[in-house]
Amino acid sequence: MSSSAAIRGFGSLLTRFSSGVSVKPLSSLSPHRNGYSIRNLSSISRCSCSGDWASFLGLNHGSCERKISTRAPLCMGRRSSKIAGRKTQNDLKKGKLYARFGKEVVSAVKKGGASPVSNTALAALFEKAKELDIPRDILDRNIKRASEKGQESYIEKFYEVYGYGGVGMIVQVLTDKVTRSVAAIREVAKDCGGKMADSGSIMFKFRRARVATVKASDVEKDELLIIALDAGAEDIIEPWMDVDNSEEDSERHYKIVSSMENYAAILAKLREEGIAFETDGGFELIPITPVEVDDEAMELNKELASKLLELDDVDAVYTDQK
């Protein structure tokens, strides 16, 4: 009896459809304990149909014309996800730079006082802040923090970690609690399948250098080579090409590698030529012989490096992965 009522109700609905009357998006039958119930189908907004019930139900095609409403997808595509991911990485990099600089300010004030006139280390940090475009309030806030009770000086440490596929990592730390830092790094390395290495077993694979970063979309490769090499650059590291996103030059970067002595001259030349750039945080560790690994090892190493960077005490993670 209830099944007949449901069919009659559905017949009334079909009559409204066949008359060309717009109805709210409904449609599609689903089993119910009392026969059939109608569940929502948002893609149908209107249906004018001259066929019978069978044509509407899809048993034959008839002459049914449907207008399907479309809207932008709610989920991001692969390209959008990558751009969002890169933005997050850039924000993290800037946050790490500011945090490390603040620690350096605290250490300088602890050793030589809060006046840049008498404290040469602090005066040098004021100049460094201008070079790295670090806001003045970060300087002021950390000078004040250095005088707070219980605030200890920071110590720079480097820890070495084995990744996958023979890849080595250097974890740069500036910390006021060495035991806390090394315990956190060891835990992350273990959880991600890496392993802590003895001091010196990986560091010899890297060299210290100054680095300026330039977006690939801002300059032609040949032009940058001429400008940088003429100014005294040691090397130009080309951006890694992602075959799935080769058109996204705005997200790819050249790295201009320089000695400490020539770095200022290179930055001055880039400014003179009107080429935008980002400076390093004082130096970077550049792999002498990059290691090539398969796709699986590459992703696992990226995950390990990412987890290490999430630690508050970690300022940078360098890898010799190609």
N, C-alpha and C positions, 0 to 999 in steps of 0.2 A: 504493500500500500504506500509506504513512504517512498519507494523507488518510483512509483507512478507520479507522485507529487513532485519529486525532483525533476523528472523528465518534462512534466508540464511547465515547471518554472523555467527550465532551460529552453523550452520551445518559445516561451514568451520573450526570452532574451534574444533568440534568433530572429524573431519577428521584428524587434527593434533594429537589429543589425541590417536586415534585408530592406528596411525602409530608409536606410541611409542616415539614421539618427546617430549622432555622436554620443558615445557612452563613456563612462570612466573606464580606464584600463582594467580589464578583468581577465577572463578567458583562461582556459585550460582546466580539464577535469582531473581530479585526483580521487583515489578510492577513499571512501568513508564508511564507517560502520553502518550508516543508514542509507547507503546507496552511493551517490557521488556528490562531492562538494566542489565549488569553484574556487580556484586559488589565483592569486594575482599574477599577471604577466605584463610587465611594464612596457614591453616593446610595442604592443598594439595600441594605437590611439584611435583608429577609426577603420571601419571596414564596410564598404558598400558592396553588396553581393546580390546578384540576381539568380543564383543557383539555389538548390534545395539544401536541406540540412546536411546531406552527405557531402556536398561540395565544401561547406564550411568546416566540417570535421576532417577534411583532407582525404575522403574516400575517393573523390574525383576532383578534377581541377576546376571545372565550371568556368565562370567569368568573374572571378573574385579579384578585386583590386584592394590592396592594403597599403596604408601609409604608415611607415615605421618611423617612430620618433627616435632620433639619435642624439647622443650627448657625448661630451669629451670623456675619455676613460678616467677613472679615479686613480688608478695605479700608474706609477711612472714607468716609462719604457727603459730599456737598457741604457740608452744614451743619457737620458735625464738622471738615472740613478748614478751613473759614473760621474756626471758633472756635480751632483749633490755630494757624492763621496769625496771628490777632489776639494770641494769647498770646505767640507768638514776637516780634511787633512790640512788645508791651508790655515784654517782657524786654529787647529791644534798646534801647528808649527809656530804661529805667532804667539799663542799662549805660552808655549814652552820657552820661546825667546824672552818674553817679558819676565817669566818666572825665574829663569836663570840670571837675567840681568839684575833682578831684585836681590837674589842671593849674593851676587858679586858686590853689590852696594853694601849689604849688611856686613859682609866680611871686611870690606875696605874701611868702613866706619869703625868696626870693632878694633881694627889694628891701628888706625891713625887718626881717629876723630872725625867729627861731622863737618869740618870746614875744608872745602876744596883748595883753599889758599895754602894751608899748611899740610894737607894730606894729598900728596902727588898721585896716589893710587885712585883716590876719589875724583880728583881733577881729570884723570885719564878717562874715567867712566863717564864724566860729563861730556867729553869729546866723543866718546863712543856712542853715547845716546843720540847725539846729533847725526852721526854717520848712519846709525841703524834706524833713525826716525822713531825713537822710543819716546813716548809722552813724558813730559816733565813731572807729572804727578806720580809716576812710578818711582822716579828718583826720590822725590820728597817723602813719599809714603814709606819707602824702605830705609831712608835715613832715620826717620822717626822710629821705625820698628827695631832698628839696631840698638836703640837705647832702652828697649823694654826689658824688664827683669826676666831672667831665664832664657833669653834668646842667645843661642850659641853661634859661634862662627861656623861657616860652611867649609867643607873639605871636598876638593875635586878628586873623583876616583874613576877609573876605567875598569870595567869588568868584561870578560871575554866569554862568548857563548858559541857552542857548535850548533848549527842548524842542520838542515837536510841537504843531501847531495854534495857534501864536502864544503858547504858554505860556512863562513865564519862571520860572527857579529861582534862589534865593539859597542858596549853600552856605556854612555857617558853620564856621569852622575855628579851632582853638586849637592852634598847632604850635610846635615848637622847630626845625623845618627847613622854611622856606617853599618852597624849591625842590623838595623832596620832595613836599610837599602839592599844589602846583599841577601838577606833572607827573602825579601820580596822578589828579587830578580831570580833567585834559585827556584822559588816556587812556580813562577810563571814559566821558566824554561822547562821544568819538569812536567808541568801540566800540558804544555804544547809539544812535548816530544823532543825538546832540545836538551842540551847538557852544558853545565858550567865547565869552562876550560881553565887550565893553569895559566897564570900570568905570563905573558910573553909568547904564548903558543899561537896566537892569532894576530896580535898587534904588528908583528913584523911584516905582515901582508899589506899594510896601509902606510900612507905617508900623509903628513900634515900639510895643508895648503889653504890659501884664501880662495874664496869662490864668489863670483857674481853670477846671478841667474837672470836670464833674459827670455821673455816669451818668444816662441818661434813665430808667432803671428806679427810681432813688432818689427822684425828685421829679416832681410834676406841672408841666407847662410853665407854666401861669398862675401857680402859686405861686412858681416860681423867678423869673419875670419881675418880680413884685412885690417879692420880697426883694432881688434883685440891683440893680434900678433904684433902689429906695429907698436902698440903701447906696452909690450913686454909680457903678454900672456904666455904661459907655458903650454897650454893645451886648451882645446875646445871640445867638450864632451857633447856629442849630438844627442838629441832626445830619442828615447826608445820609441819605435814606431809600433802602435797598436793597429794591427791589420783590420780590426773590427771598427776602429774609429780613426782612420787615417786622416779624415777631414778636419779633425778638431785641433787645429794648430794653436788655438787660444789656450789649450790645456797642456801644451807641450813646451818644454823649455830647453834652452842651451845652457850649459854650465861653463863659464870661463874660469879656468884654473890658473892661479897666479902664485908667485912667491910673496912673502910678507912685504918685501921691499918695493915691489912693482904694483901692489894692489891699489894704492891711492892714485897713481898715474892712470891706471886702467879705468877706474871709476870716473876720474876727471874727463877722460877722453869720451867715455860713453855719454856723459852729461853734455859735452860739447857737441856731439853728433845728434843729440836729442833722442837717445835710445833709453827707454825706461828699463830699470833693473832692480833686483833685490839683492841686498848684501847678505853675507853669512853672519853668524853670531860671534865672529872672532876668528874662526877657522873651521875647516871640515877635514875629515879623514877620507882620503881618496884611495880606493883599492889599486894596488900596483898591477895585479893580473886578475881581472874579473873572472868569476867561475860561471860557466854555463850549466844550467840544470834543466830537467824536464818540467813540464807544466805542473805536475802534481807537487813536486818539491818546491817549485816557485810559489805556489799558493800557500803551502804550509809555512814557508819562510816568511811570507808577507804577514800571515796571521801571527806568527811568533813575534816579529818586529812590532806589529801593531799593539799587541798585548803588553809588550815591554814599555812602549811609549805611553801607555795609559797610566803607568806608575808615576806618582807625584814627584819622586826624587829623580826620575830619569829625564834628562834634558835632550838627549839625542841617541839614535841607534844607527850605526854605520854597518853596512854589509858589503861583502865582495861579490854578491850575486850579480850576474850580468843582466 
